[in-house]
Amino acid sequence: MVSLSQTDKSSAFKSLTYLTDQLETIIIKNVASSSVDILPSIDQKTRLYRLNLDQPNPRENTRFRSSRLITFNEEAKETVSALPGFPILENEIVAESYSPKFTYRVLIRKKKGDKGEDKTTLELWSSTNLLRSVRLSDYHGDIYSDPTFTLTPIVWCQDETKIIYIAEKKEDKKLTAWDDLKTSKDTKQFMESYSFKQDLGEGFDNKFKPELYVYNLESNEVSKVLNIPKDTLPAFPMFADQWGRRIILGGFAADEFFRGIRFCFNNPIALYLITNPVFKKMVKEEENAKKTEEDLDDEQDFEETECTNNPPFKMTKDFVSIFPLLSPDGSKLAFFFHDKPQIMHNFNLGLKVIDFKSNGASEEVVPIVHDNDDKFTGIVGFHMDYKNVSWLKDSKHLAFGTDSRGGVRIFLVNTETKQLKQLDTPKYQSEAWNLLKVDGDKIIARVSHRISPDRLAIYSGLNLDEKEIDKATEAGKWHYFDTLTDEPILSYKGKKENIAERGTFQEEIIHHKGIESLFWWIKDYKNDDGETVPEQSKPLVVILHGGPHGQNTGYYSNFIYLLLCRGFSVLAPNFSGSTGYGQKHIEKLLGKTGVIDISEVNGVIHKLLEDNRVDGRKVGLYGGSYGGYLSFAYLTQYPEQFRTAIIANPVVNYHFSVTCSDIPEWAIAESLMKDYGELSLEDFKKTIELSPSCKEDKKKIKSKIQLVLGSKDKRVPPAQALEFFRNLKKEGVNIECNIYPDEGHSLANSLESLFDYVLRCLLFLELNLKA
């Protein structure tokens, strides 16, 4: 427990009250665009879109999905505008999709039943009313909507008679010896009732076995597709023809001890074609219970024979073939790839296209970029960054987004000429342009930056008939729409923080020791008393990103916005291992974690100090996951350099991660530059030598540390950090630990936890670094 004087208590109370009000205000105000739905056009010139927004309410610990109807007419005076009316609020929706001709809208809704059980329902709507509902939870578990497994949770066939999706296998009822065990199946179910089952790791609680399902609108039947590739997890399904007779899907190679998959690209995945799907009509449990053992055996024999006679065809041979996209005319299949096995969890991909009208072989369109190129640094990002990749209407051009030099860019590629063109026009290098939707020849994006709320951007004017991509985009133009215009009306009546009233925002790109760092600060910053604060008097927060194969970008962040408002400068280095600078930059860190990256970051910090850009007595660290590892590694090597450190869900012991993480191979790859397998005694010795918790100099740490943990973290289980916390406490290190019982690795399962976490970080820095 921290002991505070009366003066400190008064200061802490004022800061807590002030920061709580400020954080609530900007969280409610800055609503993020989550997706866009294309609706039937109003007329030949006016397109109609439904913009879906994520509206948080931290006081009530709720998130609403609100929607606004947006029109686009490039000939109008105001090209993008909202239709009059209030936002449409919809809750409990897991997934939704409009049919290709807008005849139907399908909603998947999940809510609690009277007895607390999960009830998942499919609703089929016309443009006027509900047509039908089907209780999907009678047949299977939760629908998969995470982009690790699907680009869109519900996929239609073109004739609007079927949808295909992935869902969790329905959990078998646990039986005891006192139940009425009638068949050998009952006995087997009893024997397996408490057997260990490997889940899919971090971010996939209670997910063990994804299965492929088809709902037939004409027969009103839910069926499971049986003849998927053996020993695979199905992913990214779609129909290969307009009638839904053939299926294309991805298959992650898997066994019963499949490792964690979220944010990880190092699991092999291939693409398959099922030319004759074998369906099993799903029935309710009570109907299954009426079947005799002989009926069940006959059914199983028939299914096995059908699957043997109708095997899937493997279309790709690359180590990773992922995110398949069928062209609008059905003649081409695009997918992202990496040809060779990789030991790191994120790496550059290339783009290939299979032309079904030719010999069906895949052709490389965009290569895997190894070297840093100022114009194009390759295709890289996490799964959610690929979610809205799409063909344009000509089945020739394709739009995608990618990490690039601290920002997120949007590119257009002509898959026939293989020419590339960057479409976004960022004001700042770190700006993030996220692809939301492609509507024929129009591209819709979300634009985000550190200092401004999200904007919607629509690109039009493409001439797709032009062969040269520069000519095709010559008349292209972005049109913008501010998604929020009204200020929240809250109980707090005081001053609302605004960067523009504090001074002038500055973004600098610092090139030093072979890396780029983003440096954000406020020029001519005025404090609460209206006095201008010189640069050399400002505290510095150094943001160390996770991964390590991720990147620091300029995405809008409530946390960093308020840091800048409160007079902090922020340094966000993209050290070796970061994405957005080519494959070689990613690979450079392997086997050198906590060494080369610390040297690089240290060089940038000292450059700022030498140039009198910040106050050297007020430098703090902020890092989570690998950034947490790097923070502790930094503190053990330079125990007196930093005044404070906020460290979330850190790796502090590589050996522990090898034995307890959902991705044990991660620690081996990063520390030893080896693939998963047996380790020698020397290997274990090196993992210990690179672990901050095993460093002798940890006793000398002088920084004040706030450690933040999620109890349900499977990626970096908190036991290792708690043991380190106890040891540091015994050594007299000034460290406190906050732990959230229902949180995982991201610390964002609930808005309540996220708000509390960010608030405590702001308060900690305000009281301990700024003072």
N, C-alpha and C positions, 0 to 999 in steps of 0.2 A: 504494500500500500504506500502510495506517495504521500509524504508529509508536506503540507503547505502552510505557510505563514498566513496571517489574516489579510495582509496586502495581496499575497499571491492568490488567496481564495477569492478576494474581490475581483482581481484582474481576470482570473479563470472564469468566474461567473459572467462577467461582462462579455468576455470573448465567446463563451459558449452560447449565450443568448443571441449575440449579434450574428455569429456564424450559422446558428440554426436557422434564423430568419432568412439570411442571405441564401443559404443552400436550398431551403424549401422554395424560395422565389424562383431561382434560376432552374431548378429541376422541373417545376411546373411549366415554366415559360418555354424551355427549349425542348420542344416535341420533335421526335425523330421520325422521318419517313421510313416506314418498314417495307412497304411494297406498293405496287400499282396494278390495278386491274383494268384491262381494256374493255370498254362497254360499247354497245352499238352506237354508231356515229349519229349525231344530231342531223347533219346534212352532209353534202358532198365535201364541204370545206371544213367542217367543224367536227373535230374528234372529241370524244367524251371519255374521261378516265375517272376511276375511283382511286383516290389517294388514301392509303391506309397509314395511320399514324399511331405511334405508341405514346399514350398519354399517362404519365405516372402521377400518382397522388401519394406522396410520402407520408403525409399525416395519417392516412387511412391504410397504408401499406397495400395499395392496390395499383394495378395497371389496367387501363382501359384500352381497347382497340377502337379508336374513333376513325371515321372516314369522312372525306369531303369529295364532292363531285367537282371535277376540274375540266374546263373546256380548253381546247387548243385550236386556234385558227391563225395561221401565219400571215394572213392578209388583213386581220383585224388590227385596230389601233392598239388594243391591249391583247397581245397574242395568247397569253395564258391567264385565265381568270377562273374564279370559283363561282359556282352557281349559288344564288341566295339560299339561306337556310342554315340551320344549326348542324354541327357534326352528327353523324349517325353513329350511335354507340352499339356495339355488339360484344357480348361476353360468351365465355365457355366454348369458343370456336377453336378447334384444333387445326382444321384445314378446310379449304374451300376451293372451288374451281368452277368457272363457267364452261359450258360445252362449246365446241368449236363454232357452231352456228348460233349461239346464244339462245338455244331452245330451253336449256336447263341451267340451274345453278345447284351444285352439290355442296352441302355443308356437313362437316363432321363435328359433332358437338359432344363434349365430355362434361359430366357433372356427377355429383354424389347422389346415390339413391337414399331411400328412407333408412336403410340399415348401414349407411356409410360406405357402401360398395360403389366402385366406379361403374358408371353407365355411359357407354359410348354409342351414339346414334348417328346414322347417316340420314340426312334430310334431302329430299329431292324437291326442288322448287321450280315452278314456272315463273314467268315475269309477273304473275299476279298473286299466286298463292302456293301453299305447300301441297305437293302432290302425293308424297309417300314418305314414310320413315321406316327405317330398318334398324333394329337393335344389334349393332355389330358386336357388342360385348358378349352376346350369346355364342359367338363363333370364334373370336380371337381376342388378344389383348390390345394394348395401345397401338395407335397408328404411328409410324415413324415419320417425323417431319424434319429431322435434323439433316442439313445438307451433306453430312458425312455419308448418308445413305440415299438421299433423293434430292434432285434439283427442285422438284415440285411434288408435294405429298400425294396429289391426285392427278392421274394422267388419263385423258380421254382417248378413245379411238375416234377417227374422223367422222364415222357415221353416227356417232352419239349413242351407241347401244351398250357400250361397256366402259368401265373405268378400271384401272389397275393401280395397286398400291402395296406398300409393305406394312406389315403389322406383326406384333409380337405373338408368338404361339400362346394359345390359351393355357394357363397354368392348370395342371392336373390337380384334382382334389386330393388332399393328403388323407390317406386311409390308415386306420389303426387295426390291430388284431381283433377288435370287438365289432368292426364293421362287417356287413354281410358280404363276404368275399365269395363270389360265385364262379368266376372264370379265371383262367391263367392270366388274363390281362389285369384283373383285380389284384391278383397275387403280385404280379410284377409292379403294379402301381404302389402297393403297400411297401415292397422292398425298396423302392426308389423315392418314397415320400420325403425322406430327410437326407437324400444323397446330396453331396456338394455339386453345385452348378456354377460354372464360370460365367460371370456376367461380362458385359462389353466394356467395362471399365469406367473411368471418369466421364461424367456427363450422361451416362446411360444406366441410371439406377433402375433395378428391377427389369432390365432388358437382358435376355439370355439367348433367345433364338428368333431372329427375324424370319418371317415367311412371306411368300408372295401370294396375293389374293386378287381375284377379279370379281367385280359386281356386275351382273348382267341386268340391265334395266328392263329388257323384254320379258325375261323369265322371273325377275325379282329374286335371283339366287346369288348367294355368296359362295364362291368356290376357291379352293386352294390349288395353286399350280404345283404339281408334284415333281415334274421332271426338270427341276433346276439342276445345275451342275453339282456333282457330289462333293462333299466337304468344302462347301462355300457358304458365305453369307450373301443373300441376294441384295442388290443395290441398283439404283438408277433404272427402274423398269420403264418400258414404253412399248406401245404396239408398233409393229414393223409395217403394217398395212392399214388401209382405211377401215377394214371390217373387224380388226382385232383378232385375226386368225393366227398371226405370228407375233412373237415377243422378242424384243431385244432387252438384255439386262447385263449388269455387271455382277461379278462374283468375287468377293474377297476370299482368298485362300484361308481356311480356318480349320482348327481342330478343337477338341474339347477344352483346351487351355489357351484359347485365342487371347492375344494380348490387347491392351487398350488401343482404341482406334481414333478417338476424337483428337483433332489437330495433328494427326499422324498420317503421313503419306508412305511410310516404309512398309506397309502391309501389301503384299502382291495382290493385284486385282486385274482380271481379264474381262473382255466383253464376249457375250455369247448370243447366239440366235437360236430360239426355240421355234422350229417350223411347225410342230404339231403339239401344242400344249396338252398335257394330261391333267384334267380337272377332277377334283374331288369335291362334290357338293357338300357344303357344311350344314350340319343339322344341330339342333339343340341337344343338350346333354341327356335330357329325358328320353329323346328318341334313340340316341345311341345306347342307352341303358337297356332298351328292349331287344337289342340284337343278341343272338346266341353266340357262343364261342365259335361255332362252325361258321356262322355268318361273317364274323370278324376275320377269321382265317381266310375264307374265300375272298373277301374284300381286299385283304392285304396281298394275297397271291396275285390277284388281277392287277392291282396297282403296280406291283413290282414288275410284272410282265410288260405292262404298258410303258413304264419308264425305261425299261431295258430296250424296248423296240423303238423308242422315240427319244434318243439322247440329244442333248443340246449340242450345237456346233460352236466350237471356239473360234472366234473371229480374229483375235489379236494375240501376239506373242511377246509383247513388251512386258517389262517388270511391273509397270503401272500403266493401265489403260483405264481412264476414269472420266466421269462427266460426259457421257455420250449425248450427242445432239443430232436428231434426225432433221434433215432439211425440210422446208415447207412442201417441196414437191416429192419428198420421199426417196429421192435418188441418191442422197449422200448421207454419210454418217461421220460427223466430226467428233473427235475425242482428244483429250490431253494425255500425254504419255511421258514416261521416262524409260529408256530402253534397258538400263542396267540396274541391278540391285543397289540400293543405297542404305547406309547404316544410320544416317541422320534422319530426323523426323520430318523435316521440311526441306524442299529442294526445288530447283527450277524445273519446269516442265516444258515440253514442246507441244505442238498441235499437229495432228494428222487427220486426214480425211479418207474415208473409204467410198469409192464411187461404185455403186451397185450396177451402173450401166456398163462399166468396163469389166475388168477381170476380178473385181472385188478385193484387190490388194490395197493396202493402206499406203498413202503417200504423205511424206512430211511436208507441211505447209509452213510452220514456224519452228525453227530449230531450237534446241536447248542452248541457251546463251551461257557461256562459261566466263567470258571476260566482261568487265564493266564497260558499257557503251553509254555515252551521254544521251544518246537518242533512244535506245531501247536496251533495257537491262534484263530482258527475259520475262517469262511468265512465271509468277510465283505468288503465293498467298495461302491463306487457310481455306478450308472447305466453303465457308460462307461467302468468301470473295468470288467463288465461281458460280454461285447460286443462280445468277441471272444472265449468264452467258447465253447468247442467242444468235441464230441466223437472221439475216434480213430477208425480205420477201422474195428476193431474186434467187435464193438458194445458191448464191455465189459469194456474197460478203457475210462476214461474221464479226460480231462485236464482243469484246471481252475486257475485263479489268485486271490490273496487276499491280503489286507493290513495286515502287520505283523510287529510289533515292529519298526515302523519308516521306513519300506521298503515295497516293493511289491514282493511277492513270487509267484512261479508257482508250483502247485501240480498236481500229477497224482493219480487218485483213481481207484482201481479195484472195480467196482460196484457190483460184485458177492461176493468177499471175504471181501470187505469194508476196504481193506488196503490202506494206504496213503503213498505217497513218495514225498518229496520236490525234484524238479528237478534242480532248478537254483543254481548257485554256486557263490554267491556274494563276491566281494572283500571287500566291506564295508556293514555294516548292513543296511544302509539307501538306498542302491542301489535299483532301481526300475526295475523289470523285467516284462514287459507287454506282455501277450500272444497276438500274431497277427494272427496266423493261425495254423491249424492242417492239415497236408497233409498225410493222411493214417496213417503211424506209425512215422511220423516226426513232430516235434513241432517247430514252428517259433516264435521268440520273439524279442522284442525291449529292449535293455539294456540302461538305462539312469542313470547318476549320476551327482552330483554337478560340478565336475571338468572336465568332458570329454564329447565330442559329442556322439550322439547316435551311437550304434552299432547294427547290425543285428546278431542274434544268432540262429543257427539251431541245434536242438537236434536229433540225430539219434542213431541207435544201439539197439533199444528196441526189446526184445524177448517177444512178446505178447502171446505166447503159454505157458509161464511159469505162474503157478498159484500164486507163491509167488512174491510179487511186488519187493522185493530186488533182486531176481534173474532175473526178467523181465527187470530191469534197470541196471543190473550188467555191461553190456558192453556199456551202454549209454554214449554219449559224445557230448559236445557242439562244434560247429564250428562257427567262427566269421567272420564278414565282416564289414569293416569301410565304412559307407555310404557316407562320404565326405573326399576327399583327397586334393583337390585344394584350395588354399587360395584365397579369394575374391580380385579382383583388383579394388580398389576404388580411388577416388580423394585424399583421405587422405594418405599421404606418411610417416607419423611419426611412432613412435614405437607402436606396437600392444601389448595390454596387454596379458600376458601369465603367469599363476600361476607358472609354472615350473621355470620361470626366476626370480620370486619373492622369492621363497623358497620351502619348502616341505609341501604339503597339509597333514593335519592331521584330522582324524575324531575320536572323543572320545564319548563313551556312558557314560553319567553321571547318576548314580543311587543315588537318594536322595529323601527322604520323600515319598517313595513308587512309584515314577514315573521314567521314563527314559527320558533323554534329549539328543538330538544330539548337539554336540559342534564341530564346524568346525573352523579351524584356520590354519595359515601358519607358520610353524616352520622356524626360522632364516630368518624372513621376511626382505627383503631389500627395503627401500623406494626409491623415485625418485632420491635421491642423492647417492644411493648405500650403505647407512648406514643400519646396522642391528638394527631393532627396538625390544627392549625387550618386552616380553608378557605383563608385567604390565603397559606398556605405550600404549597398543592398545585399541581403542574404541570397544565397544560391541553393536551389534544390536540383540535384542531379538525378535524373530519371533513368534507371537501368532496366531495359525491357527484358521480357521473359523469352523462353524458347529453348536455347538461345537464338534459334533460327526464326525470329520474328523481326520486327523493326519498330522504331519509334516513328510515329507519324503525327500529322497535325489534326487528327480527328478532334471534333469538339469534345471537351472534357470539363464537366462542372468543377472538378477538383483543380485543374490547372487554371481555368478561368479565374477562380477565386484567389488562387495563389498570386496571379499577376495583379489582380485588383488590390491585394493586400501588400504589394510592394516587393514580392519575391521575384527574382530572375530564375529562369528555368533552362537547364542544359539537358538535351536529350541526344546522347551519342549513339550512332549506329556503328558499333565496334565490329571487329572481325567476327563472322558468324551470322551477321544480320542479313536478312533478305533484301532484295531490291538493288543489289550491286553485282549480280552475276553469280554463277555457281561456284567459282573459285573463291570468292569472298566468303561464301557459306562454309566451304570445306576448310578454309584457313585456320579455323578455331579448333578443329578436332584434335584432341590430345593435348591442347594447350589452354584449357579453360582455367580461369583464375590467374593466368600468367600474361598472355599476349593482350587480352582484352583490358586487363587492369592497367597495363603499361600504356595502352592507347588512350584510355579515358583519363588516366592521370596526366598525360601530356596535355590534353585539352584543358583540364582544370587549371593546370599551372600556367598555360598560355593566358587564360582569363585573368589569373592573379597577377601575372607579370604586366599585363596591359591595364591593370587597375579597373577592371570591369565589374568586379564584385568585392565584397568584404571577405577576406580570407579567414576571418575568425567566425564566420557564419555560413559554413558550407555543410549541407546535409545530404544524405542519400535517401533514395526511395526506390525500392525494388521488390518485385514479386516473382515467385517461382524461380526460374534461373536468375532473374534479376536479384532475387533474395540470396541465392548462392553467391552471386558476384558481390553483393553488398557485404556479406559476412567475410568472404575471402579478402575483400578490400580492408575491412576493419582489422582483421588479424595481421595483415601485412603492414598497414599504416594505422596503428591503434590510436594515434593522437591527431590525425588529420581532419576528422569530421566531428562536428559538434553534436549532430543528431543523425539518426537513421530510422526510417520506417521500413520494416521488412515483413513481407506477407508470404505465407506458405513456402518457406525457403527450403531448398535442398541444402543440408548442412553436412550430410554424410553419404558419400557415393555408395559405400558398401551397403548401407541400409536400403538405398533406393534399388540396388540390384536384387535384394531379397524381398522387398515389400511393395514396390510401386506396381501400378497396373502396366507400366511400360519399363520393365527391368532392363531392357536392351539400351534404353536411353543413356543410363549412367555409364554403361560399358563403351558405347560409341563416343560419348563426349570426353570421357577421361582417358580411355585406352586406345581410341580409334580402331576398335575391333567390332566385329559382328557378335550377336548373341551366341553364346556357347560356353563351353567349359573354360574356367579361368585358372591360371596357375597361381602359385603362392606369390610370385612377383607381381602378378596383376592385382591381386588383392592388396598388396602392400602399396602399390601406386594409388589405388582408389582411396586408401586411407591418407596417404600423403597429400592428396589434393582436396581433402575434406576439411572445411573450416573448423568443424567440431573437434578435430584431432590436432589442431595447431597449438603449439605451446604458447604462442604470443597472444592467444585469446584472453589471457589473464590481464594483459596490458591495455585492453580496450578502454578508452576514456569517453567514448561517445555515449550519449543518452539514447537508448534504443526502445522503440515501440514495436513489439513482435505481434503479428496478427495471424491467426490460424483458423481454418475451417475443420471442424471435427470429422466431417464425412469426406475429406479429401482423399481420393484414391490415387491420384497422380503423385502427390508428395505427402504421404500419410504423416499426420502431425506428431507422431510419437518421437521421431528423431529430433524435431525442433524443440519439443517439450523437454527432452532430456538435456539438450544443449542449453536451454533456458535455465534449467535447474543448476547446471554446472556453472554457468556465468554468474548466476545469483550468488552461489557459494564463493565465487572468486571476488565478489564485491563489485561486479559490473552493474552499472545503472541501467537496468532493463526491466520492462514491464511487458506482460503478455495478455492480449485479449483473444478469446476463443469463442467462435460462433458455433453453437451445437448443431445447427441444421444446414451448415454451409459446406460446400465442396471447394474445389481448387479456385474457382473464379470469385468466390465470396459475393456472388450476385444472385443466389437462388431466390431471395426475397428482397423487395424494395426496402423493407425495414432494416435488414442487415446491411445492405449497400449504403443506405443513408447514414446509418450509425458509423460504419467503417470510414466513409469519406469525412464525416464530421469530426471524428476523433483524430484523423490524420491532420486536418486543417488546424484543429485546436492544439495539437501537439507541436506543430511547427510554429504556430503563432506565439505560444508560450515559451518554447525552448530554443528556437532558432532565430526568430526575428528580434526577440528582446535584446 
